[in-house]
Amino acid sequence: MPLTVVRREHAHLYARQPSSPVAQAAVEALLRLQHSEALQLEQARIESGLTENEFLTVRYLLQAHRDGRAMSPKDLAVMLAVSNASVTKIVDGLTEKGDLVRVPHPTDRRAQVLEPTDQAADKIDAAYARFHEAVVTAVDQLSDDDNAVLARSLGAITAVLVAGTPEPEDEYTVDDGVGAERA
């Protein structure tokens, strides 16, 4: 019985029901999508052989590396919202697994920078490949008109969800090579 509740909790709508059966079906589809995405991401994490914080660490380090940013253990502590001691344990474990290396900071001899290894990049890319391929396959099977409706609809839902939510300030920008800055 308890697992049945857990398995079905994602389908519960914590608001009033939509006014039409078609709108209800759309909400149910969104809830199923949200649930299936969470399941896929958790499966990707499990397949990577990493703990939740290790998985996040490798993802964050890969993104920073791809953006050309150096990441310190202190940066990681802020991003994961964990103590410096916890970061040390996470970094030590990932170093032992061959997923990251500590290198000297380019400008501060006293500091270290964390760099993901090619093994870590391959691990994360493989973990997400099935999920991303499934999404691309599904949208490629839709007509251009259906994809346009889907994009507009999801955009409208996203706009309502983020309305009034302040955008977190970013302490850096990365030049995209065409003169514009992006966060």
N, C-alpha and C positions, 0 to 999 in steps of 0.2 A: 504493500500500500504506500509507504513513504516514497519509494522510487517512482511510483506512478504519478504522485503529486509533483515531484521534481521534474519528471519528463514532460508534464503538461502545463507547468506554470507559465511558460513562455507564451502560451496562447490566451492567457487571461488579459483582458483589456482593463486597465485601471482608470477608466474614464467612462463617460456616457457612451452608449452604443451609437454608431453612425446612423443617419436618418434613413438610408435606403439599403436594400439588400446588396446592391452592387458596391456601394461604399463599404459595407461590412466585409464583403469579399476582398476588397482592396486592402483594408486594414489587416485582415487575417493573413493575406499574402505578405504584407510587410512584416508582420510579426514572425511568420515562418522564415522569411529571408533573414531577419535579424538573428533568429535562433540558429539557423543553419550556418550563418557566417561565424557565430560564436563557436559552434561545434567544430567547424573546419579549422579555425584558428587554434583551438585547443588541440585538435588532432595534429596540426602542424607542429605545435610546440612539443607534444609527446614524441612525435617521430624524430624530432631533432635531438632528443635525448637530453634536453636542457630543462632546468627548473624554470619557473615563470620569470624570476628575476634575471636568470642567466639569458633566457630567450630575449627579454626586453633589452638587456645590456648589449647583446650582439646586434640586435636590430638598430639600436641607437648609435652604436659605434659604426656600423656600416653606413648609416645615413650620414653621420658626421664626416666619415671618410669620403663618401661620394660627393659631399658638399665642399670638400677641401678644408674642413675644420679640424683642429686638434681637440681631443677630449682628454681631460684629466680625471683622475679618480674623484676629485671634488665635484666636477661637473656631473659625473655619474651619480654621486650621492644625492645631488639636488634633483636630477631627473627621475630617479627611482624613489625618492623620498625615504631614504634609508640612512642609517648611520655610516660614518666612515669605516667603522669596524666591519659592518656588513658588506660594504663595497670591497674591502680588502679580501674578505672571504670569497665573494663572488669572483673577483678578478683572479685570485689565486686558483680557484677551481677551473676557470676558463683558460687560464694559462697552462695548467696541467693537462687539460684536454686538447690543447693545441689550437684553441679558437681565438686567442688574442695574445699579443706581445706587449711588453712595456718597453718604450723607447724614450731616449732623452728628449726633453722639450726643446724645440728648435731655438728658443731665445733665452730660456731660463735653465741654467745648468742644474739647479737644485730640484727641478720639477720633472715629472714623468708624463708621458702621453701614452694613451692606450690605443692600440691599432688592431683592428680585426685581421685575421689571417685569411688566406684564400680558402682554407678549409671551412672557416666560419661563414664566409660569403656563400660558398657552395651549399652549406647546410641550410641556411635561411632561404636561399633561392629555391632549393629543392622542396623545402617545407611549404612554401607558398605556391609553387608551380601548379599543383593540381587545382587548388582553389581558383587561382587567376585564370587558368585554362578553361575551367568550367564556366566562369562568368563570361569570358570572351566567346566561347562556343555558343552559349545561350543567346547573347545579344546579336551574334552574327547570324543566327537563325531567324531573327525578327526582320521585318521589312524596315526600310528607312523611315517610313511614316510611323510605324510602331516605336522604333527607337527614338524618334523625335518626341512622341507623346511621353514615352518613359522618361527621357531626359528632362523634359519640362515638368512632369509630375514630381519626379524625385527632387528636382531643383526647388520646386515650390514647397514641398514638405520640409526640405532642409532649411530653407529660408525661414519658415515658421518656427522650426525647432531652435535655430540659432538667434532669432530676433531677440534683441535685448541682452544677449549674452556678450559680455565684453571679450574682445579678441585679446588673448594673452600677448603681452609685449614680448618682442623677441629682441635679444641683445646683439644680434648680428644680422647681417644681410649677405647674400652671396650674389656676386655679379654673374648674370647669366650669359655674358659674352656679347650682348647686343646693346649694352648701355643701360638697360633697365635693371633695377635691383628687385630681388624677390626675397621674401622671408624664408 
